Amino acid sequence: MVGGLDRPTDGEITVFGHDLAQYDEDFLATFRCIYVGYVFQLYNQISTLTVLENVMFPMQLAGWQDERIVNRSEELLDLVGLTHRSDHFPAQLSGGELQRAAFARALANDPPLILADEPTANLDLKTGLKIIRILEGLKDEKTVIIATHDGRIIDLSRRVLNLEDGRIVSNGS
């Protein structure tokens, strides 16, 4: 609901001053493009686009200038260590590479909110630590909400909510 993908059955969900329950899908699509970066557990890469094109896509939707899109995409692929795979298609990547490509795409529009579902689940130790360092750097400038079982991420968190069967069972700091 925070990312505008689902609507509450009752009440409201206010994110960045917008009650998302009150808006139509056109507004929500624009909201998601500008305000939210998603790292889905199953990557959600567009199979007919290269890694570079997948990272560029959100910026194209937002209407960025071509030169800025290319520069930002290359910067993000370098950040996640995928520059050498930029012309490959999702089917040509390992699970860890797909996860890193999804992470780069989530950061593309520099959104104020990052929603990540198990962002280190398919990564080797070294690459997982790299993503954790990136997340750690983001937490002072963005709202980062992560669903994870990775204790390394939990240890970096300012607030931890433990869920069981969709309900909060503990609310720690």
C-alpha positions in Angstrom: 0.0 0.0 0.0 2.8 2.4 0.8 4.1 2.0 -2.8 0.7 2.6 -4.3 0.3 -1.0 -5.7 -2.5 -2.0 -3.4 -5.3 0.0 -1.9 -6.6 -0.2 1.6 -10.1 -1.8 2.0 -10.8 0.8 4.7 -9.2 4.0 5.9 -6.4 5.9 4.3 -2.8 5.5 3.4 -0.9 8.9 3.3 2.5 8.9 1.7 4.3 12.2 1.0 1.1 14.1 1.6 -1.0 12.1 -0.8 -3.9 9.9 0.5 -3.3 7.1 -2.1 -6.7 5.6 -1.5 -8.3 8.7 -3.1 -6.5 8.6 -6.5 -7.0 6.8 -9.8 -4.5 4.5 -11.4 -3.1 7.2 -13.7 -2.1 9.3 -10.7 -0.8 6.3 -8.9 1.4 5.3 -11.9 2.9 8.8 -11.9 3.3 8.7 -8.1 5.2 5.3 -8.3 7.4 6.6 -11.1 8.5 9.7 -9.2 8.3 8.7 -5.5 9.0 5.0 -5.2 11.9 2.7 -6.2 11.0 -1.0 -6.0 13.4 -3.9 -5.6 11.0 -6.9 -6.2 12.1 -10.3 -5.0 11.4 -11.7 -8.4 13.2 -8.8 -10.1 10.4 -7.8 -12.6 12.8 -7.0 -15.4 11.4 -6.5 -18.8 12.6 -9.5 -20.8 12.8 -7.8 -24.1 15.0 -4.9 -22.8 18.7 -5.1 -22.0 20.0 -4.4 -18.5 20.9 -0.9 -19.6 17.4 -0.3 -21.1 15.7 -1.7 -18.0 17.6 0.8 -15.9 16.8 3.6 -18.4 13.1 2.8 -18.6 11.9 4.6 -15.4 13.8 7.8 -16.4 12.3 7.7 -19.9 8.8 7.4 -18.3 9.6 10.4 -16.1 10.6 12.4 -19.1 14.3 12.9 -18.3 16.6 14.2 -21.0 18.5 11.6 -23.0 22.0 12.5 -22.0 21.0 12.6 -18.3 19.3 9.1 -18.7 22.5 7.6 -20.2 24.8 9.2 -17.6 22.6 8.1 -14.7 22.1 4.6 -16.0 25.9 4.1 -16.5 26.5 5.5 -13.0 24.0 3.1 -11.5 25.3 0.0 -13.4 28.8 0.9 -12.2 27.5 1.3 -8.6 26.1 -2.3 -8.6 29.0 -3.8 -10.6 27.1 -4.6 -13.8 28.7 -2.3 -16.4 30.1 -5.3 -18.2 26.6 -6.8 -18.5 24.7 -3.7 -19.7 24.0 -5.1 -23.2 22.7 -8.5 -21.9 19.1 -9.4 -21.6 17.5 -10.6 -18.3 17.5 -14.3 -19.5 21.3 -14.1 -19.9 21.9 -13.0 -16.3 22.3 -15.0 -13.0 19.9 -14.4 -10.2 22.4 -12.2 -8.4 22.9 -10.1 -11.5 19.1 -9.7 -12.0 18.9 -8.6 -8.3 21.6 -6.0 -8.8 19.9 -4.8 -12.1 16.6 -4.5 -10.2 18.4 -2.5 -7.5 19.9 -0.1 -10.1 16.5 0.4 -11.7 14.9 1.1 -8.3 17.4 4.0 -7.8 17.0 5.3 -11.4 14.7 8.3 -10.7 16.3 9.0 -7.4 13.0 8.4 -5.5 12.6 9.5 -1.9 11.2 6.0 -1.0 12.9 2.6 -1.6 10.8 -0.5 -1.1 12.9 -3.7 -1.2 11.9 -7.3 -0.9 14.8 -9.5 0.2 17.4 -7.3 -1.7 20.3 -9.6 -0.8 18.6 -13.0 -1.1 20.2 -14.1 -4.3 23.6 -12.5 -3.9 27.0 -14.0 -2.9 28.6 -12.7 0.3 30.8 -10.0 -1.4 28.0 -8.7 -3.6 25.5 -8.8 -0.8 27.8 -6.7 1.4 28.1 -4.2 -1.5 24.4 -3.8 -1.7 24.1 -3.5 2.1 26.7 -0.7 2.0 24.6 1.1 -0.7 21.5 0.7 1.5 23.3 2.0 4.5 24.3 5.1 2.5 20.7 5.7 1.4 19.1 5.5 4.8 20.2 9.1 5.7 18.7 10.6 2.5 15.7 8.4 1.8 13.0 6.3 3.4 14.1 2.7 2.9 11.6 -0.1 3.8 13.0 -3.6 3.5 11.4 -7.0 4.0 14.3 -9.3 4.9 15.6 -12.2 6.8 19.2 -10.9 6.4 20.6 -10.2 9.9 23.2 -7.8 8.4 20.5 -5.5 7.1 18.5 -5.8 10.3 21.5 -4.8 12.3 21.8 -1.5 10.2 18.1 -0.7 10.7 16.8 2.2 12.8 13.5 0.5 13.3 12.5 -3.2 13.0 9.0 -4.5 12.8 8.6 -8.2 13.1 5.6 -9.7 11.2 3.8 -13.0 11.7 0.9 -13.9 9.5 0.6 -10.3 8.3 0.5 -8.8 11.7 3.1 -6.8 13.7 4.2 -9.0 16.6 7.0 -6.8 17.8 7.9 -3.2 17.2 11.6 -2.4 18.1 13.9 0.5 17.5 
